């Protein structure tokens, strides 16, 4: 009996021995372990580049060429003492100078010159594309620089001499005055006939209110005083000059009218700009297709050779 119990308790129960990976979880992996993610990354990146290449992206090169046959313009400004009248703000001369400057700012490819006159005329600036210089010379003009008078014909003649050799498609004179021709050796109509010979168009502007205008007078006792002077503009002569040369005559009774007149002339005498647009397209798909195919190949190589998984 005792021997039987000893054999019963001393018998071993069945068991199975196996390997455990529990202790390997804390062991750092090598480059092959981390490299198993490389293949899918390469695969999807390659697919994305190939799809992008199939969309055929393009880069657009646009070249714009502009050709303009400029207009030659001579601005002729009256500098006689009557331009001090203050029916334009602040006076006729200052208003004219400001509006002429604004007109210059609106031009792009036109040569513009400046002529001033009183009893005599002179070229302030020959026709030029240097608008900065032109505007500086315009700002430097001062009243009483030359002897008083109104030699309209001489002002036109000086402008014609500056334009007659021009090869521009269009030649234009813009004359601004506030009076009547009372000086100079050349009559305005004769000057207009000469302009017609050289195919020069003349726009004429009479600057001044109707009736009378306030004129500043320096009194030795009371200082500057104002008296009303009569406005005498030879409109018939100015219309005749403009009509002879296929131009127009305008009357500016205030500063706003003067501005609108120059705006209208600006629109009438615009340079026609021919614009040619050349468009070229560059295909960009090779920049995406070749790297995409290369990444797909690398994905296959890494999966089959470098980072094979054995099940």
Secondary structure, DSSP 4 states (H G I P E B T S, - for coil): -HHHHHHHHTPPPP-------GGGTTSPP-HHHHHTTHHHHHHHHHHHHHHHHHT--EEEEEEEEEEE-PEEEEEEEE-SGGGG-TTSSS-HHHHHHHHHHHHHHT-SS-EEEEEEESSSEEEEEEEES-HHHHHHHHHH--TTSS-S---HHHHHHHHHHHHTT---SEEEEEEEESS---SSSS-HHHHHHHHHHTTEEEEEEEES-SSEEEEEEEETTTEEEEEEEE----HHHHHHHHHHTT--EEEESSHHHHHHHHHHHHHHS---EEEEEEEEEEE-HHHHHHHHHHHHHHHHHIIIIIS----
